[in-house]
Amino acid sequence: MALRFATDVSTAQTDYGTVLLDERSGQYWELNPVATLIVETLRAGGDEAAATDAVVAEFDIDRERAQRDVTQLVAEMRASGLIA
């Protein structure tokens, strides 16, 4: 199942990644290129393993670190209410 942001979350692409705005709280999140790739992969219907694969393929990072980054980002977005 594809990742979906809550209805009150707006996104914008920048030269440096992605910016998320939680309109309920007014809080901004700035996602670096790694986090942007993770979110794009999940929004396209990929699971966390696919996001990990994408990070390993695109960046000079080992699989264990990539997996931790994916898990941590998803957990933080879920805890902050950004994910529907």
C-alpha positions in Angstrom: 0.0 0.0 0.0 1.3 3.4 -0.9 2.2 6.0 1.7 -0.3 8.7 2.0 0.1 12.0 3.8 -2.6 13.3 6.1 -5.0 15.6 4.4 -3.6 18.6 6.2 0.0 18.0 4.9 1.2 19.9 1.9 4.4 19.1 0.0 6.7 21.1 -2.2 9.8 20.1 -4.2 12.9 22.2 -3.8 16.4 22.1 -5.2 17.5 20.5 -2.0 14.7 17.9 -1.5 11.2 18.2 -0.3 9.4 20.5 2.2 6.4 19.2 4.1 4.0 21.6 5.9 1.7 20.3 8.6 -1.1 22.9 8.3 -2.6 21.8 11.6 0.5 22.7 13.6 2.3 25.0 11.2 5.4 22.8 11.5 7.7 22.5 8.5 9.7 19.4 7.7 12.7 19.7 5.3 13.5 16.4 3.7 17.0 15.9 2.3 17.5 14.0 -1.0 17.7 10.7 0.8 14.5 11.3 2.7 12.9 12.6 -0.5 13.8 9.4 -2.3 12.4 7.3 0.6 9.1 9.2 0.5 8.8 9.1 -3.3 9.4 5.3 -3.3 6.7 4.8 -0.6 4.2 7.1 -2.2 4.6 5.2 -5.5 3.5 2.0 -3.7 6.9 0.6 -2.7 7.4 -0.9 0.7 10.2 -0.1 3.2 12.4 -2.8 1.6 11.9 -1.1 -1.8 12.8 2.3 -0.3 15.9 0.7 1.2 16.9 -0.7 -2.1 16.4 2.7 -3.8 18.6 4.4 -1.3 21.4 1.8 -1.6 21.2 2.1 -5.4 21.2 5.9 -5.5 23.6 6.9 -2.7 26.9 5.6 -1.3 25.4 4.0 1.8 25.5 0.5 3.2 22.2 -1.5 3.3 22.1 -1.6 7.1 22.3 2.2 7.4 19.8 2.7 4.7 17.3 0.4 6.4 17.7 2.2 9.7 17.1 5.6 7.9 14.0 4.3 6.2 12.6 2.8 9.4 13.4 6.0 11.4 11.9 8.4 8.9 8.7 6.4 8.6 8.4 6.1 12.4 9.0 9.9 12.9 6.4 10.8 10.2 3.9 8.4 11.8 4.5 9.7 15.3 4.1 13.3 14.0 0.8 12.5 12.4 2.0 13.3 8.9 1.0 9.9 7.5 -2.7 9.1 7.0 
